[in-house]
Each structure stands twice: as structure tokens, then as C-alpha cells.
Amino acid sequence: MDIVNRPEFSEWEDKHHYKQALENEALFWQGMKDGAQFVYVVLEMMLHDEKEKEE
């Protein structure tokens, strides 16, 4: 019997794809947050360096 043609497999596959999509979305948003934090730190460092040069 081919397991791919069974309704249980289709249900499991749908749940798997849904969970995978949620995980990918969470990873995307975590990457966005990490990127924004990185930009903030780099800009703070640049501003700090500019203030030191002025003094």
C-alpha cells in the first residue's frame, strides 16, 4: 500500500508544512530583529567615534 495516497499522510503533510511555515516566519522575524539591533549598535559606535574626534 502506498502511504502517500492515504488521507492520514495528507493530514500529517499539511500539519508539517504549516509548522514549517511558522518556523520560517519566526526565523525571518528573528533575523529582522537581529539585523536592526546590529545596525543600531554600529550607528552608536559611529556616533561615539565622531564625538571622540570632536573632543
Residue pairs with C-beta under 8 A, 6 or more apart in sequence:
3 9
